[in-house]
């Protein structure tokens, strides 16, 4: 009976954990797909724990099987340490706010027709708050025009900022980029000519700040601080895990 209760509690926790990633529906990306697969495997192991234990015992009875189990355990442990370190770095950077920002770069996100999506509006709201708190700074709104977008992300952001009380003379548009790397590189192409320096504060969602800062530094940023937008809570787990894959891609390929 005690074993059954423990199994039920563990299974319930795994179902709740998977629910955190189902909450992002209809959004599906590598973050919640990978997490849901992982949760599914854990749940199957819990449900069939007796059979799993017996199978592991049979494998461990052979030298090669035992070596494989040890290697698998080491890989899982290394993976847990790896994503933990990434998470600490991600959290640290999203909280790395400047006392006196020099230049904001607002990273684009999807536009629905001519209007910013909720995620992009939250980034714009963060930029508006920063610019009202520091009336001397300017910002670059960075993002090109994608498919099914009637205007560029930069133009949608410019309109939103001016509609919320920001003087248009403080807004610089970069409307050609299609990725974070291009956001930064193309923005620097403009701001270098204006002599604005490379001490930047990136405006994006908190989970994205660390990777954005690495990309910015690779492209010559002197100092990178963060102005983090509030991400809708139901999306945080999914995009957080997706960022682990994005960071791994950056570490391997440098982009």
Secondary structure, DSSP 8 states (H G I E B T S, - for coil): -HHHHHHHHHHHHHHHHHHHHHTTTT---HHHHHHHHHHHHHHHHHHTHHHHHHHHHHHHTSHHHHHHHHHHHHHHHHHHHHHHHHHHHHHHHHT---SS--EEEEE---EEBTEE-HHHHHHHHHHHHHHHH-TT-EEEEE----TTBSS-HHHHHHHHHHHTT--GGGEEEE----SHHHHHHHHHHHHHHTT--SEEEEEEEGGGHHHHHHHHHHTT-SEEEEEEE---HHHHHHHHHHHHHHHHHHHHH--
